[in-house]
């Protein structure tokens, strides 16, 4: 019986040793899991803190750290040519009052426009005095020819060239009359410089 007891004792000790090993391994795994879970928790908290910091930097233009691109708002509108011309007139001619020709330029009243560019336009006279009768006016509101400035020479020359070109397109091959009225004695009715071009019939002399 003694050998059997010895074997049983050895077997018991072996099982006890194995249980102790498993117990220590389990405790080690638990500690490892606790360490891993603790590290993961710290990492998550760190990421959350960084996210909050980035959000505060985005909301605050003066935040430190990585700058967030700021998109500047574009202007809702730009100055039109009419506004630019009006400002130019204001500087040169002391803000003359708008005329009916100003309304033709800004299209607030209809007109039979037969030519236009960035400096002037030509349109048919609503009260023609000849088979062909059109006007050439500058976009800049020069009140009358006697108030034109020396630096308007290029513009005035351009008006005459346009008058000539439009007269050609109107087939005024036999000639035409070019008229600029100035002031009271010149019977100027609209104080916005304009060139009359009349043709299609024989003109008489003296005029008026």
VOGU-3710 file (C-alpha; in Angstrom, 3 decimals, decimal comma):
1> xxxxxxxxxx> 0,000/0,000/0,000  2,852/2,373/0,627  3,961/2,622/-3,015  0,406/3,470/-4,013  0,277/6,253/-1,420  3,564/7,584/-2,730  2,223/7,582/-6,267  -0,953/9,281/-5,175  1,061/11,927/-3,274  3,269/12,555/-6,301
11> xxxxxxxxxx> 0,233/12,758/-8,533  -1,416/15,221/-6,156  1,723/17,351/-6,045  1,927/17,314/-9,836  -1,665/18,460/-10,204  -1,114/21,074/-7,518  1,960/22,352/-9,370  0,018/22,526/-12,619  -2,802/24,417/-10,914  -0,339/26,867/-9,421
21> xxxxxxxxxx> 1,245/27,412/-12,835  -2,152/27,998/-14,412  -3,125/30,345/-11,614  0,060/32,400/-12,014  -0,429/32,474/-15,793  -4,013/33,646/-15,335  -2,936/36,384/-12,947  -0,238/37,463/-15,437  -2,781/37,567/-18,275  -5,125/39,605/-16,112
31> xxxxxxxxxx> -2,334/42,064/-15,324  -1,411/42,228/-19,007  -5,052/42,831/-19,959  -5,325/45,513/-17,311  -2,163/47,168/-18,625  -3,402/46,968/-22,230  -6,867/48,271/-21,340  -5,340/51,067/-19,284  -3,060/52,074/-22,171  -5,980/51,997/-24,621
41> xxxxxxxxxx> -8,012/54,197/-22,269  -5,153/56,683/-22,028  -4,785/56,691/-25,834  -8,529/57,278/-26,352  -8,499/60,165/-23,859  -5,489/61,659/-25,627  -7,216/61,464/-29,025  -10,373/63,039/-27,606  -8,328/65,865/-26,109  -6,584/66,482/-29,423
51> xxxxxxxxxx> -9,935/66,535/-31,241  -11,338/69,111/-28,828  -8,197/71,229/-29,157  -8,402/71,160/-32,970  -12,070/72,136/-32,848  -11,287/75,097/-30,596  -8,523/76,200/-32,977  -10,953/76,040/-35,904  -13,503/78,146/-34,053  -11,002/80,678/-32,750
61> xxxxxxxxxx> -9,157/82,681/-35,457  -6,393/83,479/-32,966  -5,823/79,870/-31,858  -2,259/78,632/-31,717  -0,934/75,547/-33,414  -1,708/74,463/-36,948  -3,508/77,260/-38,773  -6,784/76,574/-40,506  -7,169/78,202/-43,962  -9,600/81,085/-43,797
71> xxxxxxxxxx> -11,692/81,671/-46,915  -12,216/85,362/-47,557  -15,669/86,327/-48,700  -15,765/87,610/-52,220  -17,329/90,931/-52,936  -20,975/90,537/-53,780  -20,774/92,944/-56,675  -18,285/94,950/-58,705  -18,506/98,420/-60,132  -20,194/98,555/-63,483
81> xxxxxxxxxx> -18,910/100,585/-66,382  -21,718/103,087/-65,779  -20,572/103,666/-62,190  -16,981/104,102/-63,311  -18,029/106,571/-65,999  -20,195/108,461/-63,505  -17,244/108,809/-61,125  -15,058/110,055/-63,959  -17,683/112,618/-64,941  -18,033/113,714/-61,333
91> xxxxxxxxxx> -14,327/114,474/-61,143  -14,163/116,287/-64,470  -17,509/118,012/-64,811  -18,778/118,560/-61,231  -21,576/115,953/-61,305  -23,833/117,164/-64,127  -27,460/116,126/-63,769  -28,473/112,932/-65,590  -30,127/113,470/-68,944  -32,335/111,437/-71,241
101> xxxxxxxxxx> -29,159/110,211/-72,935  -27,954/108,841/-69,588  -31,084/106,693/-69,558  -30,350/105,515/-73,098  -26,868/104,459/-71,974  -28,115/102,520/-68,937  -30,989/101,010/-70,991  -33,691/102,404/-68,693  -35,459/103,733/-71,812  -35,519/102,049/-75,215
111> xxxxxxxxxx> -33,549/103,330/-78,176  -32,695/102,080/-81,650  -28,985/101,604/-81,013  -27,058/100,933/-84,200  -23,504/100,949/-82,795  -21,757/100,919/-79,425  -18,351/100,350/-77,883  -16,693/101,075/-74,551  -16,450/104,809/-75,296  -19,645/105,740/-77,104
121> xxxxxxxxxx> -22,823/104,595/-78,784  -24,899/105,637/-81,795  -28,678/105,475/-82,074  -31,391/106,824/-84,348  -32,984/110,185/-83,533  -36,612/109,792/-82,371  -37,475/113,005/-84,263  -35,518/112,610/-87,518  -34,881/115,683/-89,704  -33,647/113,636/-92,663
131> xxxxxxxxxx> -34,176/110,157/-94,124  -31,119/109,105/-92,100  -30,611/110,856/-88,784  -28,637/109,340/-85,937  -26,739/110,601/-82,905  -23,311/109,665/-81,573  -22,803/110,285/-77,856  -19,921/109,587/-75,444  -20,570/107,410/-72,419  -18,846/110,078/-70,344
141> xxxxxxxxxx> -21,355/112,866/-69,796  -19,602/115,905/-71,175  -22,348/118,547/-70,926  -21,392/120,492/-74,076  -18,567/120,747/-76,572  -17,423/124,063/-75,055  -16,798/122,293/-71,732  -14,672/119,482/-73,169  -11,197/119,259/-71,654  -7,941/119,193/-73,569
151> xxxxxxxxxx> -7,410/115,562/-72,556  -10,756/114,681/-74,213  -9,128/115,089/-77,644  -8,810/111,344/-78,230  -12,447/110,772/-77,246  -13,724/113,568/-79,476  -11,732/112,194/-82,395  -13,169/108,733/-81,699  -16,718/110,134/-81,852  -16,066/111,565/-85,325
161> xxxxxxxxxx> -14,514/108,318/-86,559  -17,567/106,394/-85,317  -19,862/108,906/-87,016  -17,995/108,351/-90,275  -18,101/104,552/-89,992  -21,803/104,415/-89,134  -22,603/106,815/-91,984  -20,862/104,388/-94,307  -22,921/101,463/-93,044  -26,037/103,625/-93,624
171> xxxxxxxxxx> -24,980/104,010/-97,295  -24,595/107,791/-97,122  -22,159/107,715/-100,025  -23,278/111,066/-101,461  -22,467/112,924/-98,292  -24,088/113,949/-95,015  -24,067/116,720/-92,467  -22,410/116,541/-89,057  -23,814/118,942/-86,461  -22,897/119,707/-82,841
181> xxxxxxxxxx> -25,181/122,142/-81,033  -23,690/124,094/-78,120  -25,526/126,154/-75,530  -28,545/128,420/-75,889  -27,598/130,099/-79,160  -26,619/126,762/-80,629  -30,107/125,392/-79,797  -28,705/122,618/-77,593  -31,693/120,845/-76,031  -29,922/118,005/-74,169
191> xxxxxxxxxx> -26,850/118,844/-72,109  -24,952/115,702/-72,936  -22,577/116,189/-75,838  -23,985/114,573/-78,990  -23,171/114,594/-82,663  -26,021/114,708/-85,180  -25,429/112,932/-88,481  -28,051/113,719/-91,153  -28,164/112,378/-94,685  -30,261/110,902/-97,452
201> xxxxxxxx> -31,307/114,245/-98,884  -29,797/117,499/-100,141  -28,921/119,871/-97,313  -29,382/123,637/-97,662  -27,153/126,520/-96,640  -26,996/128,380/-94,384  -28,453/126,012/-91,858  -31,065/126,981/-89,300
//
